[in-house]
Amino acid sequence: MYSLQEGWLRMIGKEPFSDWDGKILCVETDATTTLRSNKIRGYLAAYTFTLVTQGQLNIIYNGQQLELEPDDLYVYSPGLPVAVQSASEDYRGICMLADEHVTFETPTVHDLVQLAYQPVVQLNQPKQRLPHEFALRLANKMREIISYLHSDHIYRQEILRMLYGVFLLELQDVLQVSAQQRAVPQRSEEIFLAFMRLLPRYFAEHHDIGFYAEQLSISTVYLSRVVRQVTGRTVVDYINQMLLMEASFLLSTSSLSIAQIADRLQFADAASFSKFFSRHKGMSPRSFRETG
């Protein structure tokens, strides 16, 4: 998938400012800018939070149609396909984007995500209608991030990561979820987050649950139970989701042959890869490439 920096360059054609490190970005958007996101077809290795402030936005997210209006918050998680279907001429929004490595590797942010991940980033319903007063407060937080992005503050990067953490806590506040109100044990959340840090690094090479369980020093049964407990999904679901997204990305953006893609994603051969892709995508790799 595209990194945040690669995705932004493909969409807009230039970096938002000269010394951007490609880790965190917050921008006010309109219909034209938002429709440009279809250039990357959801192949973005970044978490994206879009707050609608005016007009309407229609998107297809993981096969689900979402209609967004003012005070709606839409959350994108890496590895899931998304496309903007339409945006009204008066559409305006604020978009917060954070590289997935920043989300999971920055210590301060990690502590906060441990609280906010389940209710926010992995929502079964990625659209949330926010109370108007809270939407205004969130918009102000996002605009504060924008102001620091364009500042020359000597500690700008550190402040941006802290503000991203505050942003996540604000989201948690509106959902009224506290550390004492967790739906699942803290230990389960910690294991799940550790698994999600491993997955982007190793999914192409390791398709088996055993590898991830071994890395986490737990049994495959325990890892499977934890992931299902936290998200309602299986470990295999997450691995297959990443494989399918990366395969789609390579078929759409590269000149690699199907056999080369199969090899890169560690399938036994092109036939095994084609069978996997067809089962999950509903068409062969060749057909997907031709229709893309």
Secondary structure as UniProt FT lines:
FT   HELIX           4..12
FT   TURN            18..19
FT   STRAND          24..30
FT   HELIX           31..36
FT   HELIX           37..39
FT   TURN            40..42
FT   STRAND          46..54
FT   STRAND          57..61
FT   TURN            62..63
FT   STRAND          64..68
FT   TURN            70..71
FT   STRAND          72..76
FT   TURN            78..79
FT   STRAND          82..87
FT   TURN            89..90
FT   STRAND          92..99
FT   HELIX           100..105
FT   HELIX           107..116
FT   HELIX           117..121
FT   STRAND          127..129
FT   HELIX           132..149
FT   TURN            154..155
FT   HELIX           156..175
FT   HELIX           179..181
FT   HELIX           186..202
FT   TURN            203..205
FT   HELIX           209..215
FT   TURN            216..217
FT   HELIX           220..231
FT   HELIX           235..253
FT   HELIX           258..264
FT   TURN            265..266
FT   HELIX           270..281
FT   HELIX           285..291
//
